[in-house]
Amino acid sequence: MAALISATRTRKGGDGLRDKYNFNYVGNGSGLKTINWRCSNRKCKATLTTRKSTGNLFGGDLPDHTHGNQLLKMEASKTEKAVLAQYAGVQGAKPATVLQEISYNIF
């Protein structure tokens, strides 16, 4: 079973978390035994709590977010780069052909 959350670094070098759906969280205060985290997207109200002693998720459920995650965007970027590299040396490859190949490979 994959971990629900993993430690990461923020763009500014601070502590952060990433959940299994690729949502990022930043620190949002702490208590005696817990650390509170909020979604890195400031408009989103999703929050997490972890235990200081183990770093495990407190509660066990991941919150719902009010925005999309970056998984599809990351996959599309990888596929686009791979297809562009494939057609880079092909003489006469049309942009429409390349776009069609990218869309087929994403889904």
Secondary structure, DSSP 8 states (H G I E B T S, - for coil): ---SEEEEE-TTS-EEEEETT--EEEEEEE-SSEEEEEESSTT---EEEEETTT--BSSS-----SS--SHHHHHHHHHHHHHHHHHTT-TT--HHHHHHHHHHHH-
